[in-house]
Amino acid sequence: MRMLHTMLRVGDLERSIKFYTDLMGMKLLRQADNEEYKYTLAFVGYGDEKDHTVLELTYNWGKSEYDMGDAYGHIAIGVEDIYGLCEQLEAKGADVYRKPGPVKGGKTVIAFVRDPDGYAIELIERKTSDDL
């Protein structure tokens, strides 16, 4: 078994695709409309779905926002240069709400950014691509 994808409901599909591709460096892998049930799916990720876990962005037509609730935590992405990435994200208007620094009680460097719908993304610095 392996994890295939995580689904996030989004209020503006194009805005979310732009965030994940332009700011987070993912690729749009595929996109499809379902006319009968009035939704669009877009899959984004860092590699082909046959080899990588990806994000499924689900846009339910006519729904622009969701109640986050208090059960959802975050997704985590490994990065090589967390300080440089956070500077780039902020320069492009992203909400880096927890600046890069060591995790409490540890040495791992983390940061948190919000996507356009308010979903939390934890960035975890990895020193080499083998650690990603």
VEXBATOR-865861 format. One record per residue (C-alpha): residue number from 1; residue in one letter; x, y, z negated. Coordinates in steps of 0.2 Angstrom, whole numbers. Last residue first. Layout:
N
<NUM, A, <X, Y, Z>>
...
END
This chain:
132
<132, L, <66, 75, -6>>
<131, D, <81, 69, -15>>
<130, D, <90, 63, 1>>
<129, S, <88, 80, 8>>
<128, T, <99, 87, -5>>
<127, K, <98, 98, -21>>
<126, R, <80, 95, -24>>
<125, E, <70, 110, -31>>
<124, I, <52, 107, -35>>
<123, L, <38, 118, -29>>
<122, E, <21, 115, -37>>
<121, I, <6, 120, -26>>
<120, A, <-10, 126, -35>>
<119, Y, <-26, 127, -24>>
<118, G, <-33, 145, -24>>
<117, D, <-41, 145, -7>>
<116, P, <-27, 155, 1>>
<115, D, <-14, 143, -6>>
<114, R, <-7, 147, -23>>
<113, V, <12, 146, -28>>
<112, F, <20, 137, -42>>
<111, A, <39, 136, -46>>
<110, I, <51, 123, -52>>
<109, V, <69, 120, -56>>
<108, T, <73, 104, -65>>
<107, K, <83, 107, -81>>
<106, G, <72, 102, -95>>
<105, G, <62, 108, -110>>
<104, K, <51, 120, -101>>
<103, V, <54, 117, -82>>
<102, P, <69, 127, -76>>
<101, G, <66, 143, -66>>
<100, P, <57, 149, -50>>
<99, K, <43, 161, -52>>
<98, R, <26, 155, -58>>
<97, Y, <12, 165, -49>>
<96, V, <20, 164, -32>>
<95, D, <5, 172, -23>>
<94, A, <9, 172, -4>>
<93, G, <10, 189, 4>>
<92, K, <23, 185, 18>>
<91, A, <38, 193, 8>>
<90, E, <31, 183, -7>>
<89, L, <33, 166, 3>>
<88, Q, <50, 171, 9>>
<87, E, <57, 175, -9>>
<86, C, <49, 159, -15>>
<85, L, <58, 149, -1>>
<84, G, <75, 157, -5>>
<83, Y, <73, 154, -24>>
<82, I, <67, 136, -21>>
<81, D, <81, 131, -9>>
<80, E, <80, 112, -5>>
<79, V, <61, 110, -7>>
<78, G, <51, 95, -14>>
<77, I, <32, 98, -13>>
<76, A, <20, 95, -27>>
<75, I, <1, 95, -26>>
<74, H, <-9, 103, -41>>
<73, G, <-20, 100, -55>>
<72, Y, <-39, 97, -52>>
<71, A, <-49, 93, -67>>
<70, D, <-55, 111, -72>>
<69, G, <-67, 115, -59>>
<68, M, <-62, 123, -43>>
<67, D, <-79, 130, -38>>
<66, Y, <-79, 131, -19>>
<65, E, <-78, 145, -6>>
<64, S, <-83, 149, 12>>
<63, K, <-96, 136, 16>>
<62, G, <-104, 139, 33>>
<61, W, <-96, 124, 42>>
<60, N, <-88, 112, 29>>
<59, Y, <-70, 115, 32>>
<58, T, <-59, 100, 27>>
<57, L, <-40, 101, 26>>
<56, E, <-32, 84, 26>>
<55, L, <-15, 85, 19>>
<54, V, <-2, 72, 23>>
<53, T, <8, 57, 17>>
<52, H, <22, 52, 29>>
<51, D, <27, 38, 40>>
<50, K, <12, 34, 51>>
<49, E, <5, 51, 48>>
<48, D, <19, 59, 57>>
<47, G, <30, 71, 48>>
<46, Y, <30, 87, 37>>
<45, G, <11, 88, 35>>
<44, V, <-6, 95, 42>>
<43, F, <-22, 86, 46>>
<42, A, <-37, 97, 51>>
<41, L, <-55, 91, 49>>
<40, T, <-70, 101, 54>>
<39, Y, <-87, 100, 47>>
<38, K, <-105, 101, 53>>
<37, Y, <-112, 83, 51>>
<36, E, <-117, 80, 69>>
<35, E, <-105, 92, 76>>
<34, N, <-90, 84, 68>>
<33, D, <-75, 94, 74>>
<32, A, <-57, 87, 75>>
<31, Q, <-39, 93, 71>>
<30, R, <-23, 84, 73>>
<29, L, <-5, 85, 67>>
<28, L, <-3, 104, 62>>
<27, K, <15, 105, 57>>
<26, M, <21, 110, 39>>
<25, G, <33, 124, 36>>
<24, M, <25, 130, 20>>
<23, L, <22, 148, 26>>
<22, D, <18, 147, 44>>
<21, T, <11, 129, 44>>
<20, Y, <2, 128, 27>>
<19, F, <-3, 146, 27>>
<18, K, <-9, 147, 45>>
<17, I, <-19, 131, 43>>
<16, S, <-27, 138, 28>>
<15, R, <-32, 154, 37>>
<14, E, <-38, 145, 52>>
<13, L, <-49, 133, 41>>
<12, D, <-57, 147, 31>>
<11, G, <-66, 141, 15>>
<10, V, <-56, 125, 12>>
<9, R, <-60, 108, 5>>
<8, L, <-43, 99, 1>>
<7, M, <-40, 81, 5>>
<6, T, <-25, 71, 0>>
<5, H, <-17, 59, 12>>
<4, L, <-11, 42, 16>>
<3, M, <-3, 35, -1>>
<2, R, <5, 18, 2>>
<1, M, <0, 0, 0>>
END
